Each structure stands twice: as structure tokens, then as C-alpha cells.
Amino acid sequence: MAPGLADGDRLLVSYRHRPDPGSLVVARLADGTIAVKRARERRSTARGRPGWWLLSDDPGVGVDSRHRGPVDDEDVLAVVVARVWPRPSMAVGRPGRPRRAP
């Protein structure tokens, strides 16, 4: 899959929305890096906590859950709602609209 984002893209994110499978999220990886990844599915972490399996849109580039394992729910920081610059798009985050956390 080709990446949906390019270096320099500006994103509108929501800290109140919960991710769904297919959402682009801002997450803290195990090494402390903050990255934008695609939430694929729910999985338990090595500690048995609920988490997300996060993947890069371009599997040949970057580090994701294939290398580091699932990411704790608390380390999924935000859901990407839209790209606002340079090519505005609501479709970049995920198909459909993110839902609000209860």
C-alpha cells in the first residue's frame, strides 16, 4: 500500500476519539518515538494489556508492530481526523468518521 502521507503534511488530530481498525493514529512506540501508524486490529500486549497492532502504510519503510509488537492503549495518543495542509483531505485518516470516546 502506498503511504497516504508525505513529509511535511500537517494533520488535524483528536485526543478524544478512539481508533477503529483502519484509523491513522499518533502513537508512542516502545523506544519512545512518536509516529503516525495505521491501527490494524486489537491485540494483547506482552504484559496482557489491551493494545493495538500498528502498521506502516509502506511496509518496507519504518518500524511498526511487526518489529516491536502491539502498542498499549495508553500509548495510542490521538486519532488523525484529516490532513489540513498541503492537500486537505478528510479521507486520509480512515474510511468513515472517527467516533467519540464514551
Disulfide bonds with the S-S distance in Angstrom:
none
